[in-house]
Structure formats: C-alpha cells, structure tokens
Amino acid sequence: MEVKHLQKITIEINGEHKKFKIDPSIMLSDLLRENGYFGVKIGCRNGDCGVCTILLDGKTVKSCILYAAQAHERRVTTIEGLGDPLGIPHIIQQAFAETGAVQCGYCTPGMILSTLELLEKNLNPSDQEIKDALDGILCRCTGYVKIFDAVKLSAERLRGEN
C-alpha cells in the first residue's frame, strides 16, 4: 500500500485564511467544493466550459485545471464571496437576476465573476470587450443576449447612472 504524502497549504478564500492538508494531485475546483463552495461548478474538467471559473488574485481562472497547491498563499474569490454578509446581492448579481440572465444557473457564477473582473478595470466596456471577458464560459440557456444586458446594467449601476 502506497502512503500518500499530504501537503500543507494556506489559501485566502473570500477573505478568510484557510489551512488545508491536501493530496498534491487535487484540483482547486474539487478542494473548493469539498469545503462547501458549491458555487464552483464542475463541468468538463479540462478547462473548456468555464463553469469552474473563480478569481485568483483578482484574475479569472478555470479552477478545474489548476492544482490546489498552485493557490497556496494566494487569494481566491468564489461567487459565495460576493454580496453582503447579510445576504444582500452584489450589484452584478442583482443585475443578472433582473435581466433574466440567470437560467439554469450553472454558468452564472463564472459569468458574474468574469463580469466583476471586467468592470473593475473598465466601467464602460464595448460589446467586444464584454465578449472577450466572457469568452470561454459556455451557456446553453440564454443565448448570451440577457447576459450582455446584465453586464451593461451592472456597468451603468456601478457608474452611478441607474
């Protein structure tokens, strides 16, 4: 019987420092889900669908193709980290709900986190910039029109216009 060597890592997840003892082969998406972050979805497991998208140090990454050890001493944001601790949704989450951009919800966490990354850099994105920001996250329900509407509404609200 082979003895597995566990690795100690620390990750800041949604503002909280967490310590783990992990098998070095575990993917970040699996570690997150095993620890209650169910907004991180599992789809293709090879980085094609984007439903596992999170923010790592403020940049979107596909957590199903990232070893958990690669997040050691880094900052992870999942969809659970947005909004108010009292349950008030983030402006982007609210815009997605209001525009009907949330259908089955499977791609929604990745779409919202990608929108957050985009709007933190640019509060007046063009359609092409929105398309580029959401590239790599597949949605089978909405046809993307309502998602684009949600991104634009989010930008308006963050600019203080709506």
N, C-alpha and C positions, 0 to 999 in steps of 0.2 A: 504494500500500500504506500502510495506516494504522499508525503507530507507537504501540504501547501504552505508556502511562506506568505504570510499576510504583511501588507504594507500599511503603515500609518500615514494618513493624510488629514489635512485640515482644509476645509472649504468654507468660505463665507457664502451662505445661501440665503438670499432675500434679507440680508443684513444681520444674520445670525451666524456666528462661528460654530461650525460643526466638525467634530472629530470622528474619523472612521478607521476601522481596520478592514482592509479590503484585499481580495484576491486581485493581483495586478492585472488580470485579464478582464475585469468587469468594465463594462462600458458605462459612461456617465449617465446615460438615459436610464439604465437599469438601476444604478445606485440611487438616483433621484426617486424613481418610482417605488423602490423598496423602502424608501424613507418617507413616503406619504406625499410626494409631489406628483400627484396624478394628472396635473395639467400637462405634464411632459408625456406626449403620446408616443406609442410605438407603432410604426408603420412598416417600412421596407427593411429597416436595419442595415441599409447600405448608403444612406445619405441622399437618396433620390427624391423622396416625397416631402421632406421638410417638416413633418408633423412633430418632430422631436426638438424643434428649434428653441433655443434658450439664448440668453445673453451671457456671455463670458467676458468679464471686464468691459461690459458695455457694448460688445460686438456680437452680432448674431452668429451662432454656430449650430451645427447639427450634432446633438449630443449622442446620437446612436453610433457615430463614427469617431467618437472621442473617448479615449480611455479615462476612467475616473481619476486616475493618478495624474493625468495632464491638467486637471483642475486644482491640484494641490497649491495651497496658498494663493488662490485666485478668487474672484468674486463672481458668483453665479446668480442670475435673476431668472426666476420662472414666473409663469403667469400668476402664481399664488402670491408673488411679491409685489404685485401692483395693487393699486387702490388703497383705501384707508383701512387700518386695523379694525374699525367698527363695521366694516362691510360695505362701505360706500365705494362704488366702482371708480376706477381711474377714468379720466375724460375719454381716453381711447376706447376703453371697454364699453362705456356708455354709448359712444357714437356707433360702435359695431352693433350693439343691441338695437338702437333706434333706427338704423338704416336697413335692418334686416340682413346684415352681413353675416349673422350667426345662423347657420342652418343646422347641420348635424353637430357642429362644434369641434370636429376632430382637428381641423386645420387652424381653428380660431386662435389658440394660444400662440402659435408660431406667427400668424399674421399680425396679431396685436403687438408682439414683441418686436417684430420687424418694423412695424409702423412706429413704435416708440424710438427705435434706433434712428430711423429716417428723420423723424420730427425733432429729435434732439439736435440734429445737425442743420436741418432746413425746414423752417415753418411754412414755406411756400413752394412745395415741390411741384414740378411739372408732371404730367401723366407718365412720361418716360422715366422720370426719377422714381415715381411710385412703382411702376412696373419693374424696374431694376431692383428696388428694395424688396419686393415680394417674390422675385424670381426664385424658383427652387422650392416653393411651398405650394403643393398641389391642393386644389379644392375641387371636389366633384359635385358640389351642390349649387353654388351661387352663380357661376359664370363670371365671377370677378367684378361685375359692374357694381354690385352693392358694397363689395369690399373697397373698391376705389372711392365710392361715395363716403364710406366710413372714414377713410384716410383723409379725404378732403374736409369733412366735417370736423374731424379731430384737429386738423391744422387750423381751421377757422377759429375753433374754440380756444385753442392754445395761443392764438394770436390775439384773443380777446374780442373777436368780431361777432361771435354768436353765443 
